[in-house]
Amino acid sequence: MSLEGELTIRLHWAAGRVVSVEIRSSRPVTAAKVLEGRTPEAALALLPRLFHVCGQAQAAAGARALEAARGEAADAGKARHRQLAVRLETLREHLLRMALDWPGFMGKKPAQEAAIRAMACYRNGLAACAASKGTTWPGADWAPLLEDLLGCPPEDWLALETWAHLRRWMRSSAPVPAYFRWVHDRGWSGIGACGVAPLPSLADAELAAAMADDRFLRFPRWRGRCHETGVGARVCSPLVAALRERWGNGLLTRLAARVTEATRLVRQDMGGTEEPSRRSHTGRVEAARGLLVHRITLRDDGTIAGYRILAPTEWNFHPEGVVARGLAGLGGTREAVAQQARQLIHAVDPCVAFRLELM
């Protein structure tokens, strides 16, 4: 088993429906304690080796947390470079889902060439950002690849605002519209819709205090409620709003949110800058899969006294969270339920491997 652990998602199925859901995690949520007693520089160098998924986001959150612990403001150039590296990582993750996972759900071969191109764009983008010290965004390099997957230029996708617009786009034979059409034709556009709300703004000092509790790190609630974080919760656009009105936070809405964020990243239409760390208690990053939070406390000699990490998977795959709620009530044959469940799980996107069991 890797350091990241895994999820076991068990669906209890009877009379053609999922009647209950169990989610168990072997993720070692206190694994960052191995960084305690080290110098901050040694700890930050070790982070990407400990947590392979979203390594740019982990490094950025750790750097922000260290600045917060020292009461320092981030250097503007370094902050911009970190932000762009995280955005490149997020874009890579979105395009890999489109190229590898979505064709596979339809029984087609993954778009391996597109995945290879995405990895090359990511590596080249990191090099360009480093060379320019965070002043260059290489989004244009990704545009042809995204256009091949979407069957239209990124700006054409961003012009889609209604369900009627989307249906016309879905006639294309390109990989992404083909998957949208496949989902809708099976009546699965709204599967997984539930009432779990997006994660609200979290008061920094209150969050830092909560992260001292191991149970909060494993089963986080905010003021007594489960919440969702990630692309399905943070993306707002006319099209996503129209789909949400029609199908709630179901599968098709989630797919559209991922495509929308990818196109905005390519077009550098995300807005915002890295939040300053001064007077903060935590380092926060909106990673590909949701809000990632690091908290560092220091000893008098400058070494690390405490290191805590709150990952998005703990919010989204909480035993009573958005995935558990969304999977409950799925119906059909065992095969159909398994297909629906896998697509919902991938749409929310855990940062570790999972095992799906139908009982």
Buried (B, 14 or more C-beta within 10 A) or exposed (E): EEEBBBBEBBBBBEEEBBEEBEBEBEBBBEBBBBBBEBEBEEBBEBBBEBBEBBBBBBBBBBBBBBBBBBEEEBEEEBBBBBBBBBBBBBBBBBBBBBBBBBBBBEEEEBBEEBBEBBEEBBEBBBEBBEEBEBEEBBBEBBBBBBBBBBBBBBEBBBEBBBBEBBBEBBEBEBBBBBBBBBBBEEEBBBBBBBEBBBBEEBEBEEBBEBBEEEEBBBBBBBEEEBBBBBBBBBBEBBBBBBBBEBBBBBBBBBBBBBBBBBBBBBBEBBEEEBBBBEEBBBBBBBBBBBBBBBBBBBEEEEBBEBBBBBBBBBBBBBEBBBBBBBBBBBEBEEEBBBBBBBBBBBBBBBBBEBEBEBE
